[in-house]
Amino acid sequence: MNETLKESELWIDRGDQFVKSGETEKALECYRKALEINPRAAYGYFKRAQVYISTNKLEEALNDLNNAIILNPNLSFAYFKRGSIYLEMKSYKAAIEDFNSAIALNSDFPFAYFKRGVCLLKLKRYREALDDFNKAIDLNPTYFEAVLYRANTFFELKQYKEAIDDYSKVIAMEPSNDTAFISRGIAYGALGMYRNAIEDFSTAIALKPNDPMPYNYRALTYIKLKQYDKALKDFDYLIAKEMPVPDIFSNRAIANFFLKNFEEAAKDYTRAINLNPNSSVLYYNRANAYYNAKKYLDAILDYDKAAEIEPRFANAYLGRGNSNYALGNYKEAIKDYSKAITFNPRLYQAYIGRGNCFMKLRYYKKAQEDFTLAIEIKPDNPLGYLNRGSAFRADNKFSDAARDFNQFLKLAPASNNSMQIRQWLKKNGLPVEA
């Protein structure tokens, strides 16, 4: 019996040598012979499983690890390896059970804590994941992956400062890690630290110039900083290089829109719509571009399409109302604003728009009612007071008009309308309070 065990161990040793020299087929044959001689050699199954894992034969590896665990229930690395396979297969709960077993057998096992943490992160059990990453780092303070994943967990928990601290540690350990710079840049952006974010995205670009993501993130951050020309430059580069980035055309359209390149924005939205023809938001945004380019009929067609895709899209009816108002179709505009209000009774812009239509039709009392509703919803919006004051003035209610105009002057003292309002108040002997 002892001779049999020794012979089996010799075959295992030979297999180990072939593994070291990278001769996996010969290693597998040695382990097969070892197990043929001694079918209860737990380490034979375990070592053959490792070869199967290295050659991505995961089902075969699982079978061998199952046998190794049956024969030696105290083999912590067997649980760890099987858990790692389950993790790769996205069977997170099964993986956690195996990592639990590995940790129960060896409480100083940083890799098991780390991988269990990864499973918990995937399952969105962030606090538990954080505990595991902390334990892995306590056991191995230079555990690069654990620090990186802890940073990701802090990010998911919206603890952006802590995430930034960990990404900085990752960068200190590996200064060429472009992913860490991108992730830290996103965290800076979440805190509104846009210039820091720009620096990180620019560093990531320098490290990996052919990766489209930092260009995209940098461009979006330039938009936050209202540096639309720089954003446009990054978007143009990505499109010229045909780098695949989600929403690239709609993102460039945003930059063009804020640069008042409305027709270019509309073209970008058209390209985005070709890629995603069922997006109500894209039709709505293209309609806004057409509206600002004073192509009101084209805008109405797109607002129609947005409302067709999403019938309760209140802002689409608001936009269509604005377009009809611009075309002088006041009764149609009133219908649109009313529909917008039906779907969103807090949409104060719709009350202002409908009130403006009533003003054009000389229904001053109805206009006053709508402007009052707009003020109740948004009391800090100067336009509500300006328009209601105008409605009172048109209705010869000068004292009411004066009260609203003075409130308007308090809220918007530097408005283009301020001088005219002050002149009218003085001309009619009414108080100017602001």
Sequence and secondary structure as in RCSB ss.txt:
>XXXX:A:sequence
MNETLKESELWIDRGDQFVKSGETEKALECYRKALEINPRAAYGYFKRAQVYISTNKLEEALNDLNNAIILNPNL
SFAYFKRGSIYLEMKSYKAAIEDFNSAIALNSDFPFAYFKRGVCLLKLKRYREALDDFNKAIDLNPTYFEAVLYR
ANTFFELKQYKEAIDDYSKVIAMEPSNDTAFISRGIAYGALGMYRNAIEDFSTAIALKPNDPMPYNYRALTYIKL
KQYDKALKDFDYLIAKEMPVPDIFSNRAIANFFLKNFEEAAKDYTRAINLNPNSSVLYYNRANAYYNAKKYLDAI
LDYDKAAEIEPRFANAYLGRGNSNYALGNYKEAIKDYSKAITFNPRLYQAYIGRGNCFMKLRYYKKAQEDFTLAI
EIKPDNPLGYLNRGSAFRADNKFSDAARDFNQFLKLAPASNNSMQIRQWLKKNGLPVEA
>XXXX:A:secstr
 HHHHHHHHHHHHHHHHHHHTT HHHHHHHHHHHHHH TT HHHHHHHHHHHHHTT HHHHHHHHHHHHHH TT 
HHHHHHHHHHHHHTT HHHHHHHHHHHHHH TT HHHHHHHHHHHHHTT HHHHHHHHHHHHHH TT HHHHHHH
HHHHHHTT HHHHHHHHHHHHHH TT HHHHHHHHHHHHHTT HHHHHHHHHHHHHH TT HHHHHHHHHHHHHT
T HHHHHHHHHHHHHTT   TTHHHHHHHHHHHTT HHHHHHHHHHHHHH TT HHHHHHHHHHHHHTT HHHHH
HHHHHHHHHSTT HHHHHHHHHHHHHTT HHHHHHHHHHHHHH TT HHHHHHHHHHHHHTT HHHHHHHHHHHH
HH TT HHHHHHHHHHHHHTT HHHHHHHHHHHHHH TT TTHHHHHHHHHHTT     
